[in-house]
Amino acid sequence: MAGEGFVAPAPDPSVPAPRRGGLGYRAVKRAFDVAFSGVVCLVGLVPSLVVCAVIRADSPGSPIFRQERVGRDGKRIRIFKFRTMYADAHEHPERYLSGEQLAQWEREQKVDHDPRVTRVGRVLRRTSLDELPQFLNVLRGDLSVIGPRPVTEAETLEFGGSRGEFLSVRPGITGWWQVTERNDATWANGDRQLLELFYVRHASLALDARIFLRTFRAMGRGR
C-alpha cells in the first residue's frame, strides 16, 4: 500500500538549512517565475516548433504530451511536455515492458532503460528539453520554476500523514530531489519523500538559488 510505513520526522530547527521564506519570498518567487518563464517561452518558440517537427518525423502522434498531476492544495492540473515515448506508451505500458519493469513503473513512475522511449525522446530527456513546454504551466500558475516534482494522486499517498504538508507549496519544473539523489531516492526507501519535504520546510531564496545553479550543472552532465 502506498505510503505504508512512512512517517516523516518532525521539523528540526537545528538542521543547517535556510529558514523557510514568508510572504515577501513568495511574491519575489512568483515575479521571477513569470519573468523567467516569459523569456524562455519567447526565446524557445522557434526551437520548440523544430522539436515538434522532429518528434512527428520520428514517431506518429502529437508532439505534445499532457499529464494529469496534483498541484498546490490538491488542485488537479495538466502539465505539458514534449512527447518522449511512443504515443500509446502510457495507456498500454504492458506492450513494451516486462513484468518486472511494469512493477517498477507502477511503483516509481520511472523505469531503468525504458524501452518505450523513442530515439528523439532519449535526446530530449538527456538534455531536459522535454520539459520546455512546462514553462507555459508556470505562466498559468500551475507550476513554479522550482518546487517539488509534480506527482500523481496515487503518489501523494506516499507521504502518509505528511501529504497535506507536501501539497502546501506549488510544484516545480526542477527541485531539490532532481538535483540531489534522484535515481537513488525512491518512494520505496522513503528518501524521495524526505527530499521533497526538505524543500517544503526550507523553501527560500537561498535554497532556490542553490537548486537553480545545480540544475544547469546536472543538465550539462546529461542527468
C-alpha positions in Angstrom: 0.0 0.0 0.0 1.3 3.4 -1.0 2.8 5.4 2.0 2.5 2.4 4.3 5.2 2.7 7.0 6.4 6.1 6.0 6.4 8.6 8.9 8.1 12.0 8.3 10.3 13.3 11.1 9.2 16.4 12.9 10.7 19.7 11.6 14.0 20.3 13.3 15.1 23.9 13.5 18.7 22.9 14.3 19.1 21.5 10.8 21.8 23.5 8.9 19.5 24.8 6.2 17.8 28.0 5.1 14.7 29.1 7.1 11.5 28.9 5.1 10.6 32.2 3.4 7.5 34.2 4.1 5.1 36.4 2.1 7.9 38.5 0.7 9.7 35.4 -0.6 6.6 34.1 -2.2 6.0 37.4 -4.0 9.6 37.5 -5.3 9.4 33.9 -6.3 6.2 34.4 -8.4 7.7 37.5 -10.1 10.7 35.5 -11.0 8.6 32.6 -12.3 6.6 34.9 -14.6 9.6 36.9 -15.9 11.9 33.9 -16.4 9.3 31.7 -18.0 8.2 34.5 -20.3 11.7 34.9 -21.6 12.1 31.2 -22.0 8.9 30.9 -24.0 9.8 33.7 -26.3 13.3 32.5 -26.9 12.3 28.9 -27.2 9.3 29.4 -29.6 11.2 28.7 -32.9 13.3 25.8 -31.4 10.1 24.3 -30.0 8.5 24.3 -33.4 11.6 22.5 -34.8 11.5 20.0 -31.9 7.8 19.3 -32.6 8.5 18.6 -36.3 11.4 16.2 -35.4 9.2 14.3 -32.9 6.5 13.8 -35.5 9.0 12.6 -38.0 10.5 10.1 -35.6 7.2 8.5 -34.4 3.5 9.1 -35.1 1.3 11.0 -32.6 1.1 14.5 -31.1 4.5 16.0 -30.2 3.0 17.4 -27.0 2.1 15.1 -24.1 -0.2 16.1 -21.3 -0.1 14.5 -17.9 -2.6 14.9 -15.0 -0.9 15.8 -11.8 -1.8 17.2 -8.4 -0.9 20.8 -7.7 -0.9 23.0 -4.6 -3.6 22.3 -2.1 -4.6 19.2 -4.1 -5.8 21.0 -7.2 -5.8 18.9 -10.4 -3.5 20.3 -13.1 -2.4 19.1 -16.5 1.3 19.7 -17.3 2.8 19.8 -20.8 5.9 18.1 -22.1 7.4 17.2 -25.4 6.5 13.6 -26.1 9.5 11.3 -25.5 7.7 7.9 -25.7 5.6 6.2 -28.3 2.1 7.6 -28.4 0.4 4.7 -26.7 3.1 4.1 -24.1 1.2 5.4 -21.1 -2.2 3.8 -22.0 -0.6 0.4 -22.8 2.7 0.1 -21.0 2.3 -3.7 -21.0 3.0 -3.7 -24.7 6.6 -2.5 -24.1 7.5 -3.5 -20.5 8.4 -6.8 -18.9 6.6 -7.9 -15.7 9.5 -6.6 -13.6 9.6 -3.3 -15.5 5.9 -2.9 -15.2 6.0 -3.3 -11.4 8.8 -0.7 -11.2 6.7 1.7 -13.3 3.6 1.3 -11.2 5.6 2.0 -8.0 8.1 4.7 -9.1 6.6 6.1 -12.3 10.0 5.5 -13.9 11.8 2.6 -15.5 15.5 1.9 -15.9 16.4 1.8 -19.6 12.7 2.3 -20.6 12.0 0.7 -24.0 9.1 3.0 -24.5 11.3 6.0 -25.1 11.9 6.9 -28.7 15.2 7.8 -30.3 14.4 11.5 -30.2 13.0 11.1 -26.7 16.3 9.9 -25.4 18.0 13.1 -26.6 15.2 15.3 -25.2 15.4 13.6 -21.8 19.2 13.7 -21.6 19.2 17.4 -22.3 16.0 18.1 -20.3 14.4 19.8 -23.4 11.3 17.6 -23.0 10.3 19.9 -20.0 10.4 23.1 -22.0 6.6 23.3 -22.5 6.1 23.3 -18.8 7.1 26.9 -18.7 3.6 27.5 -20.1 2.3 25.9 -16.9 4.4 28.3 -14.9 2.8 31.3 -16.6 -0.6 29.8 -15.9 0.2 29.5 -12.2 0.1 25.7 -12.1 3.8 25.2 -11.5 6.8 27.2 -10.3 10.2 27.0 -11.8 11.5 25.5 -8.6 9.5 23.2 -6.3 8.7 19.6 -5.5 8.2 17.3 -8.5 4.6 17.3 -9.8 3.1 13.9 -8.8 0.0 11.8 -9.4 -2.8 11.4 -7.0 -1.6 8.0 -6.0 1.9 9.3 -5.4 0.6 11.9 -2.9 -0.4 9.0 -0.7 3.3 8.0 -0.4 3.7 10.9 2.1 1.3 9.3 4.6 0.3 11.8 7.2 2.6 14.5 5.6 0.5 14.6 2.4 -1.0 18.0 3.3 2.4 19.4 4.1 3.7 18.3 0.8 0.8 19.8 -1.1 1.2 23.2 0.7 3.5 24.5 -2.0 3.3 24.8 -5.8 5.2 22.0 -7.6 8.1 22.9 -9.9 9.9 22.1 -13.1 13.1 21.4 -11.1 13.7 20.9 -7.4 15.8 19.5 -4.6 15.1 15.8 -5.4 16.1 16.3 -9.1 19.5 17.9 -8.3 20.5 15.6 -5.4 19.9 11.8 -5.2 17.2 11.5 -7.8 17.5 7.9 -9.1 18.7 6.6 -5.8 15.9 8.2 -3.8 12.7 6.2 -4.3 9.3 6.0 -2.7 10.1 2.5 -1.5 13.1 3.5 0.6 11.4 6.8 1.8 14.3 9.0 0.6 12.2 10.6 -2.1 9.6 11.8 0.4 12.3 13.1 2.7 14.0 15.2 0.0 10.7 16.7 -1.2 9.7 17.5 2.4 13.1 19.1 3.0 12.4 21.6 0.2 8.8 22.3 1.5 10.2 23.0 5.0 13.1 25.2 3.8 11.8 26.8 0.6 13.6 30.2 0.4 15.6 32.3 -2.0 18.8 30.8 -0.8 17.7 27.2 -1.4 16.0 28.1 -4.7 19.3 29.8 -5.9 21.2 26.6 -5.0 18.8 24.4 -6.9 18.8 26.8 -9.9 22.5 26.5 -10.2 22.6 22.8 -9.6 20.0 22.3 -12.3 22.2 23.7 -15.0 25.1 21.6 -13.7 23.0 18.5 -13.9 21.8 19.3 -17.4 25.4 19.8 -18.5 26.2 16.3 -17.3 23.1 14.8 -19.1 21.4 14.0 -15.8 
